[in-house]
Amino acid sequence: MLSCTAGRRKIPRTHDLEELQRLCAEQEAMPELAALDLTELTAYGVELRYDTEFWPSQPTAGEAVALAERVRALMLAQIPPSARP
């Protein structure tokens, strides 16, 4: 979701949400997005895909989902309604 809004620049394909956050900030000031700590989401995005032993606790997973939903809402707000999924 982060990479789809930076249409003026080629965005690399990556699991590094902090890097995507930085690239989005270069395109447009988004203080709410900049204030979020995406470090754990980056780790989850990689570990859940590639580490079969990784399984966060229910409260930790819930916090990660809430943060991911917040990021999604912020990014969707940047997309014109006619182009939203």
C-alpha positions in Angstrom: 0.0 0.0 0.0 2.8 2.4 0.8 4.5 2.0 -2.6 1.3 2.6 -4.7 1.0 6.3 -3.9 4.4 7.7 -4.9 3.6 7.9 -8.6 6.3 10.5 -9.3 9.2 8.1 -8.6 10.0 4.5 -9.1 9.6 2.8 -5.7 11.7 -0.3 -5.1 10.0 -3.6 -4.3 10.9 -4.2 -0.7 9.6 -5.5 2.7 11.3 -2.6 4.4 8.4 -0.5 5.5 10.7 2.1 7.1 12.3 2.7 3.7 8.9 3.0 2.0 7.8 5.4 4.7 10.9 7.6 4.1 10.3 7.5 0.3 6.7 8.6 0.8 7.8 11.4 3.0 10.1 12.7 0.3 7.1 12.9 -2.1 4.6 14.5 0.3 4.6 15.6 3.9 2.5 13.2 5.9 3.2 13.9 9.6 0.8 11.2 10.8 2.7 8.6 8.7 6.1 9.9 9.7 5.1 9.7 13.4 4.5 5.9 13.2 7.2 3.4 14.2 7.1 0.8 11.5 10.1 -1.2 12.7 8.1 -4.1 14.1 5.8 -4.3 11.0 8.9 -4.6 8.8 10.1 -7.5 11.0 6.7 -9.2 10.9 6.4 -8.8 7.1 9.7 -10.7 6.7 9.6 -13.1 9.5 6.0 -14.3 9.0 6.7 -15.0 5.3 10.1 -16.8 5.7 10.5 -18.0 9.3 8.1 -20.9 10.0 9.1 -20.8 13.7 8.0 -17.2 14.2 4.6 -16.8 15.8 3.9 -13.6 17.8 1.6 -13.6 20.9 -2.0 -12.6 20.4 -1.6 -9.2 22.0 1.5 -8.5 19.9 -0.2 -9.6 16.7 -3.2 -7.4 17.6 -1.0 -4.4 18.0 0.7 -5.1 14.7 -2.7 -5.4 12.9 -3.9 -2.2 14.4 -0.8 -0.4 13.2 -1.1 -1.9 9.8 -4.7 -0.8 9.6 -3.7 2.7 10.6 -1.1 2.9 7.8 -3.6 1.5 5.3 -6.1 4.2 6.3 -3.5 7.0 6.0 -2.4 5.8 2.6 -6.0 5.3 1.2 -6.7 8.8 2.2 -4.0 9.9 -0.2 -5.6 8.1 -3.2 -8.5 9.7 -5.1 -11.8 7.9 -4.3 -12.2 6.7 -7.9 -8.8 4.9 -7.8 -9.3 3.2 -4.4 -9.6 -0.6 -4.1 
